[in-house]
Amino acid sequence: MKHILLSIALVFCLAGSVLASPSYSPNKYQQNDWFGEFGGTTSMYVNPAGIAENDQLEITGGFFSTISGAAMQEYGSIVFPLSYNHTFGFTFFENGATVDPNDTHGDYTENAYMLGYAYRVFHWLAIGIDLSVLQVNQFGYNSQITLGSDIGLSWNPINNSKLGHVQIGIALQNIIQPVIANVDADEPSDGYGFVTPTLMGDTDDGYAIPTNLNFSLFYRGLNRALEIKGEVSFIDIFHKEEEGGKGMMLEFGVSATYFITSHLGVKGRLTKEGYPVIGATINVKDVNLFRYLGLDLEMSHDDLIEKKNRGFLWNVRATARFGDTREESIGEERYRRLKIEPENDYRAAMRLYLNRDFIAASYAFGKVQTKYPTFHLVDQAAFYKGKSFENMRMHLAAQKVYQEAIKKYPHSDQVPKYHFQLMNIDYKEGRYGEAMVKYQFIIQTFPKSDVKPDADYIAGQIKFEQGQNKDAIELLTSILPGNANYFYARYTMGIAYSRLEQWEEAKGAFNDIISQQPSNQSEKDLQDAAKVKLGHIFFAQPDGLAEAARLYGQVTNTASPFYEEAALALAWSFLKVRDTNNARPFTTWIIRNRPDSYLISEAYLVEGYCYYLQGDLRRAEANLNKAIQLSETPTITKEKRDSAKTAYDGMKEKFDSVQTRALDLARQLPTPRVEQKRAALRPDFEKANREIENFADFQQRVIQSDRFEASRQRVLGDAKLTSAVVASKIAQQGGAGGGGGGGGLGDLDDLDELEDL
């Protein structure tokens, strides 16, 4: 029994001991150092920290045997590196021998299963630990399972092309010691039992496998042509006197491999048992399935120095490496984290933006800013986050986004855009003075930037709305074809020239719009508007009626926001030549299809004129009275304006609070708690946003109402005067029972006289 226990001590917790002779003497040899070498693929057996050096997924398998095959050991190993710092390993050893084929109690077997983990603390230092499961069957008399554990350090002080690679290891094997149960030679064991491991050898259940101290060295140099491995082991460092023997036995082994080529090497070794080994190694790289495939063959005769009765010994081992190296995996991960993932998130945010889901887009662009601060498009993410808030009329939040971006990305080419958007917000909010201050800063600081024309456009619009038509024209002239604002700038210029009664210049501005190829629906609508305005210019000229009608007639899309104005203008054109049959269909269309239009009262006026010219005084009177009724008061009264403004001011504080909360949530990563807060905010946001949108729509109607105020006064005056004439005519015909139609124009038998009304 002592011989069996001593052999287990010599194999460092995983020994397999057999002897092909009737006299069972397992202490005579120990074989696991054929597979476990520090710096090799299964260095976990020697030092669990050693697997930190593995760079790829590595699978190794091999076996050792005597020439007779009576004593064998099989082994397999998998090492899996994870990221830069973590490595996992699994190793399996199987030892076995048949001592007496006629023995009914069975063979000697000892299997070890090792699960290890190594962590790279620094680039040059790793720590490791493993858990070993030892399965023992001693000829049927002792069948058991027990556990053990090793710890180790691996230090890499030198690693460069000049001095080579040096790796130093120290490990404590069996810091938790497996325990081999005592055997009753007269009573075979009944199945496998578990034996509790121990610490410092304190156990009454059997014999604790000794704790060993390993010092290891691995060197690779001469341009990777030479490898040297050395190992010194102190066996049973916590020896107890009652166990017998001296303890602290010293073992050492050394091996060297010289690569004749990068694919072929020769090796020599002196084992811990003290006999020489020779061998060869061959490998191929980057073949189909494998990144590396190596084969090692080693041979010896252990009777060369001391008679051990085993004769010729040999070992063969195959190693295969698969997949990406750590560097490749980390590079891919970094590329994905720094390039792929942020780009995917950026594109996802842009899709939300283009789909006009602006609140979700603001959060998504905020995620890009927060999660990927070094992403090359992070400054654009900030810009579109601000635009998302701006498109929701959340100007307070948008302003803060642009202001923060100016400070955070001072060298970005987006900085001029940030300043322009701040100017644009001031313009939208009616703060014209502040907007012009920002405009001066832009043209002085970024005179050649892409936003300069956009800033000119906004400044021109401000001047136009302030009635400074010449200044507006001067600013807008610099906006050339190809600019997104070109159509709008030319339209404003056309109106400004018209206000200055520079008709030829106005015609040129409107023709510039008509001659361009539109790229979107807004530009198509502006072309319709330009045709209408250009038609008005021709309409006012003595010989321009035909050209005016041609231009009006080109506006054929009834969905166009300018169709009704074109239709009314066509009705006037036909009325001017007394073609009431062709005039009335246009006014009738407006009355039927645009009951809320600002032109509805004028449509009734023209319709009344048509019936008047046709002699249908009753219908003329009805339409003229309808025109009077619709134009007597402004479309939007002062009371309505005051009421809407009061309601808006009342909810503005709440809306500002919603903006602030939304901006704060956009700065945070979308954790479950943040997502809950966003979901809770959404109803408040949607309610506030509806109210702000309704007020914005109301403001647009106010602008239109003000724009048509002069037309309202004109329609009201013309309708009242003509209605009085018609009423007089009806009164004159009343005595004769007329008034149903065909009464004629009487004294107003000329259209020019009608127009004089």
Residue pairs with C-beta under 8 A, 6 or more apart in sequence:
1 182
1 183
2 244
3 24
3 25
3 26
3 27
4 17
4 26
4 138
4 180
5 180
5 207
6 26
6 27
6 245
7 15
7 17
7 26
7 27
7 30
8 15
8 17
8 110
8 180
8 207
8 209
9 15
9 209
9 210
9 235
9 236
10 17
10 27
10 30
10 235
10 251
11 17
11 30
11 31
11 32
12 32
12 45
12 46
12 173
12 174
12 212
12 214
12 233
13 112
13 132
13 134
13 148
13 150
13 173
13 174
13 178
13 209
14 32
14 45
14 93
14 110
14 112
14 114
14 132
14 134
15 30
15 31
15 32
15 95
15 110
16 31
16 32
16 73
16 93
16 94
16 95
16 96
16 110
17 26
17 27
17 29
17 30
17 95
17 108
17 110
18 26
18 70
18 71
18 72
18 95
18 96
18 97
18 99
18 108
19 25
19 26
19 28
19 29
19 71
19 97
19 99
19 309
19 310
20 66
20 68
20 70
20 71
20 97
20 99
20 309
20 310
21 99
21 309
22 99
22 100
24 99
24 108
26 108
28 308
29 273
29 302
29 308
29 310
30 272
30 273
31 64
31 73
31 95
32 45
32 73
32 93
33 231
33 253
33 271
33 272
34 64
34 73
34 271
34 277
34 298
34 315
35 42
35 45
35 62
35 64
35 73
35 75
35 93
35 315
35 317
36 42
36 43
36 44
36 45
36 46
37 43
37 46
37 229
37 231
37 255
38 46
38 47
38 50
38 167
38 169
38 214
38 216
38 217
38 218
38 229
38 231
39 50
39 53
39 167
39 216
39 218
39 220
39 227
39 229
40 229
41 54
41 58
41 60
41 77
41 79
41 319
42 60
42 75
42 77
42 91
43 50
43 51
43 53
43 169
43 216
44 50
44 51
44 77
44 79
44 89
44 91
44 114
44 116
44 128
44 130
45 91
45 93
45 114
46 169
46 171
46 214
46 216
46 231
47 128
47 150
47 152
47 153
47 154
47 169
47 170
47 171
47 214
47 216
48 89
48 116
48 117
48 118
48 128
48 129
48 130
48 150
48 151
48 152
48 171
49 118
49 126
49 127
49 128
49 152
49 153
49 154
49 169
49 171
50 118
50 128
50 152
50 154
50 167
50 169
50 216
51 79
51 87
51 88
51 89
51 116
51 118
51 128
52 87
52 118
52 119
52 120
52 126
52 128
52 154
53 126
53 154
53 156
53 167
54 79
54 81
54 87
54 89
55 81
55 321
55 325
55 326
55 327
56 81
56 291
56 292
56 321
56 322
56 323
56 324
56 325
56 326
57 78
57 79
57 80
57 81
57 321
57 322
57 323
58 77
58 78
58 79
58 319
58 320
58 321
58 322
59 76
59 77
59 78
59 319
59 320
59 321
59 322
60 75
60 76
60 77
60 78
60 79
60 317
60 318
60 319
60 320
61 74
61 75
61 76
61 77
61 317
61 318
62 74
62 75
62 76
62 296
62 315
62 316
62 317
62 318
63 72
63 73
63 74
63 75
63 315
63 316
64 72
64 73
64 75
64 313
64 314
64 315
65 71
65 72
65 73
65 313
65 314
65 315
66 72
66 310
66 311
66 312
66 313
67 311
67 312
67 313
67 314
68 311
70 97
70 98
71 97
71 310
72 95
72 96
72 97
73 93
73 94
73 95
73 96
74 93
74 94
75 91
75 92
75 93
75 94
75 317
76 91
76 92
77 89
77 90
77 91
77 92
78 89
78 90
78 91
79 87
79 88
79 89
80 87
80 88
80 89
81 87
81 88
81 326
81 329
82 88
83 326
83 329
83 330
83 333
84 120
84 326
84 330
85 119
85 120
86 117
86 118
86 119
86 120
87 117
87 118
87 119
87 120
88 115
88 116
88 117
89 114
89 115
89 116
89 117
89 118
89 130
90 113
90 114
90 115
90 116
91 112
91 113
91 114
91 116
92 111
92 112
92 113
92 114
93 110
93 111
93 112
93 114
94 109
94 111
95 108
95 109
95 110
95 111
96 107
96 108
96 109
96 110
97 107
97 108
98 107
99 107
99 108
99 139
103 139
105 139
105 140
105 141
105 188
106 137
106 139
106 140
107 137
107 139
108 137
108 138
108 139
109 135
109 136
109 137
110 134
110 135
110 136
110 137
111 134
111 135
112 132
112 133
112 134
112 135
113 132
113 133
113 135
114 130
114 131
114 132
114 133
115 130
115 131
115 132
116 128
116 129
116 130
116 131
117 128
117 129
117 130
118 126
118 127
118 128
118 154
119 126
119 127
119 128
120 126
121 127
123 156
124 155
124 156
124 157
124 159
125 153
125 154
125 155
125 156
126 153
126 154
126 156
127 151
127 152
127 153
127 154
128 151
128 152
128 153
128 154
128 171
129 149
129 150
129 151
129 152
130 149
130 150
131 147
131 148
131 149
132 147
132 148
132 149
132 150
132 178
133 145
133 146
133 147
134 145
134 146
134 147
134 148
134 178
134 209
135 144
135 145
135 192
136 142
136 143
136 144
136 145
136 146
136 180
137 143
137 192
138 183
140 188
140 189
141 183
141 184
141 185
141 187
141 188
141 189
142 180
142 181
142 183
142 189
143 189
143 191
143 192
143 193
144 180
144 181
144 189
144 192
144 193
144 194
144 195
145 192
145 193
145 194
145 195
146 178
146 179
146 180
146 194
146 195
146 196
146 197
147 176
147 178
147 197
148 174
148 176
148 177
148 178
148 197
148 209
149 174
149 175
149 176
149 197
150 171
150 172
150 173
150 174
150 175
151 171
151 172
151 175
152 169
152 170
152 171
152 172
152 214
153 169
153 170
153 171
154 167
154 168
154 169
155 167
155 168
155 169
156 165
156 166
156 167
156 168
157 166
157 168
158 164
158 165
158 166
159 165
159 166
161 223
163 221
164 219
164 220
164 221
164 222
165 218
165 219
165 220
165 221
166 217
166 218
166 219
167 216
167 217
167 218
167 219
168 216
168 217
168 218
169 214
169 215
169 216
169 217
169 218
170 213
170 214
170 215
170 216
171 213
171 214
171 216
172 211
172 212
172 213
172 214
173 211
173 212
173 213
173 214
174 209
174 210
174 211
174 212
175 199
175 211
176 197
176 198
176 199
177 197
177 198
177 199
177 200
177 201
177 203
177 208
177 209
177 210
177 211
178 195
178 197
178 208
178 209
179 195
179 196
179 197
179 198
179 203
179 205
179 206
179 207
179 208
179 209
180 195
180 206
180 207
180 208
180 209
181 193
181 195
181 205
181 206
182 205
182 206
182 207
195 205
195 206
196 203
196 205
197 208
198 208
200 211
200 238
201 208
201 210
201 211
201 238
201 240
201 243
202 208
207 243
210 235
210 236
210 237
210 238
210 239
210 247
211 236
211 237
211 238
212 233
212 234
212 235
212 236
212 237
213 233
213 234
213 237
214 231
214 232
214 233
214 234
215 231
215 232
215 233
216 229
216 230
216 231
216 232
217 228
217 229
217 230
217 231
218 227
218 228
218 229
218 230
219 226
219 227
219 228
219 229
220 226
220 227
224 259
224 262
225 258
225 259
226 256
226 257
226 258
226 259
227 256
227 257
227 258
227 259
228 254
228 255
228 256
229 254
229 255
229 256
230 252
230 253
230 254
230 255
231 252
231 253
231 254
231 272
232 250
232 251
232 252
233 250
233 251
233 252
233 272
234 248
234 249
234 250
235 247
235 248
235 249
235 250
235 251
236 245
236 247
236 248
236 249
237 247
237 248
238 247
239 245
239 246
239 247
239 248
240 247
251 272
252 272
253 269
253 270
253 271
253 272
254 269
254 270
255 267
255 268
255 269
255 270
255 277
256 267
256 268
256 269
257 265
257 266
257 267
257 281
258 265
258 266
258 267
259 265
259 281
260 266
263 282
263 283
263 284
263 285
264 280
264 281
264 282
265 280
265 281
265 282
266 278
266 279
266 280
266 281
267 277
267 278
267 279
267 280
267 281
267 296
267 298
268 276
268 277
268 278
268 279
269 276
269 277
269 278
269 279
269 298
270 276
270 277
271 277
271 300
273 302
274 305
274 306
275 300
275 301
275 302
275 304
275 305
275 306
276 300
276 304
277 298
277 299
277 300
278 298
278 299
278 300
279 296
279 297
279 298
279 299
279 315
280 296
280 297
281 294
281 295
281 296
281 297
282 294
282 295
283 292
283 293
283 294
283 295
284 290
284 292
284 293
285 291
285 292
285 293
286 292
287 293
289 322
290 320
290 321
290 322
291 321
291 322
291 323
291 325
292 319
292 320
292 321
293 318
293 319
293 320
293 321
294 318
294 319
294 320
295 316
295 317
295 318
295 319
296 315
296 316
296 317
296 318
296 319
297 314
297 315
297 316
298 314
298 315
298 316
299 312
299 313
299 314
299 315
300 312
300 313
300 314
301 311
301 312
301 313
302 308
302 310
302 311
302 313
303 309
303 310
303 311
323 329
324 332
337 372
338 372
338 374
338 375
341 372
342 368
342 371
342 372
342 375
342 377
342 378
343 375
343 377
345 364
345 367
345 368
345 371
345 372
346 365
346 368
346 375
346 377
346 380
346 381
348 364
349 361
349 364
349 365
349 367
349 368
349 381
349 384
350 361
350 384
352 358
352 360
352 361
352 364
353 361
353 365
353 384
353 387
353 388
356 391
358 388
358 389
358 391
358 392
359 388
359 392
359 662
359 682
359 685
361 384
361 385
361 388
362 385
362 388
362 389
362 392
362 397
362 662
362 666
363 665
363 666
363 670
363 678
365 381
365 382
365 384
365 385
365 388
365 666
366 381
366 385
366 665
366 666
366 667
366 668
367 669
367 670
368 375
368 377
368 378
368 381
369 378
369 381
369 382
369 385
369 667
370 667
370 668
370 669
371 669
372 378
375 381
378 409
379 405
379 409
379 412
379 413
379 414
380 414
382 401
382 402
382 404
382 405
382 408
382 409
382 414
382 418
383 402
383 405
383 414
383 417
383 418
383 421
385 401
385 666
386 398
386 401
386 402
386 405
386 418
386 421
387 398
387 421
389 395
389 397
389 398
389 401
389 659
389 662
389 663
390 398
390 421
390 424
390 425
392 689
393 689
393 692
393 693
393 696
394 655
394 658
394 659
394 662
394 689
395 425
395 428
395 429
396 656
396 659
396 660
397 659
397 660
397 662
397 663
397 666
398 421
398 425
399 422
399 425
400 663
401 663
402 418
402 419
402 421
402 422
403 418
403 422
405 412
405 414
405 415
405 418
406 415
406 418
406 419
409 415
415 446
416 442
416 445
416 446
416 449
416 450
416 451
416 452
417 450
417 451
419 438
419 441
419 442
419 445
419 446
419 451
420 442
420 451
420 454
420 455
420 458
422 438
423 435
423 438
423 439
423 442
423 455
423 458
424 435
424 454
424 458
426 432
426 434
426 435
426 438
427 435
427 458
427 461
427 462
432 462
432 465
432 466
435 458
435 459
435 462
436 459
436 462
439 455
439 458
439 459
442 449
442 451
442 452
442 455
443 452
443 455
443 456
446 452
453 478
453 479
453 480
453 483
453 485
454 483
454 484
454 485
456 475
456 476
456 478
456 479
457 475
457 476
457 479
457 483
457 485
457 488
457 489
459 475
460 471
460 472
460 473
460 474
460 475
460 476
460 479
460 489
460 492
461 472
461 492
463 469
463 471
463 472
463 475
464 472
464 492
464 495
464 496
469 496
469 497
469 499
469 500
470 496
470 500
472 492
472 493
472 496
473 493
473 496
473 497
476 489
476 490
476 492
476 493
476 496
477 493
479 485
479 486
479 489
479 490
480 486
481 516
483 489
486 516
487 513
487 516
487 518
487 522
487 523
487 526
487 527
488 526
490 509
490 510
490 512
490 513
490 530
491 509
491 510
491 513
491 526
491 529
491 530
491 533
493 505
493 509
494 506
494 509
494 510
494 513
494 530
494 533
494 534
495 506
495 533
497 503
497 505
497 506
497 509
498 506
498 533
498 537
503 537
506 533
506 534
506 537
507 534
507 537
510 530
510 531
510 533
510 534
510 537
511 530
511 534
513 526
513 527
513 530
514 527
514 530
514 531
514 534
516 523
516 527
518 524
518 526
518 527
524 560
525 560
525 561
525 562
528 554
528 555
528 557
528 560
528 561
528 562
528 563
528 566
529 562
531 551
531 552
531 554
531 555
531 562
531 566
532 551
532 552
532 555
532 562
532 565
532 566
532 569
534 551
535 547
535 548
535 549
535 550
535 551
535 552
535 566
535 569
536 548
536 569
537 544
537 548
538 544
538 545
538 547
538 548
538 551
539 545
539 548
539 569
539 572
539 573
545 573
545 576
545 577
548 569
548 573
549 570
549 573
549 574
552 566
552 567
552 569
552 570
552 573
553 566
553 570
555 562
555 563
555 566
556 563
557 563
558 593
560 566
564 590
564 594
564 597
564 599
565 599
567 586
567 587
567 589
567 590
568 586
568 587
568 590
568 599
568 602
568 603
568 606
570 583
570 586
571 583
571 584
571 586
571 587
571 603
571 606
571 610
572 583
572 606
573 583
574 580
574 582
574 583
574 586
575 583
575 606
575 609
575 610
575 613
575 751
576 751
578 613
578 751
580 610
580 611
580 613
580 614
583 606
583 610
584 607
584 610
587 603
587 604
587 606
587 607
587 610
588 607
590 597
590 599
590 600
590 603
591 600
591 603
591 604
591 607
594 600
597 603
598 635
598 704
598 705
598 707
598 708
598 711
599 708
600 630
601 626
601 627
601 630
601 631
601 712
601 715
601 716
601 719
602 627
602 711
602 715
604 623
604 624
604 626
604 627
604 630
604 719
605 623
605 624
605 627
605 715
605 718
605 719
605 722
607 623
608 619
608 620
608 621
608 622
608 623
608 624
608 626
608 627
608 719
608 722
608 723
608 726
609 620
609 722
609 754
610 620
611 617
611 619
611 620
611 623
612 620
612 722
612 726
612 745
612 748
612 754
613 745
613 751
613 754
614 741
615 741
615 742
615 743
615 744
615 745
616 740
616 741
616 742
617 726
617 729
617 730
617 733
617 739
617 741
617 743
618 730
618 739
618 740
618 741
619 741
620 722
620 726
621 723
621 726
621 727
621 730
624 719
624 722
624 723
624 726
625 719
625 723
627 715
627 716
627 719
628 716
628 719
628 720
628 723
631 712
631 713
631 715
631 716
631 719
632 716
634 705
634 709
634 712
635 701
635 704
635 705
635 708
635 712
636 698
636 701
636 702
636 705
641 702
644 695
644 698
647 691
647 695
648 691
648 692
648 695
651 688
651 691
651 692
654 684
654 688
655 688
655 691
655 692
658 681
658 684
658 685
658 688
661 681
662 681
662 685
665 674
665 677
665 678
665 681
668 674
670 678
718 757
721 757
722 754
722 757
725 748
725 757
729 743
729 746
730 739
732 746
733 739
733 743
747 753
748 754
748 757
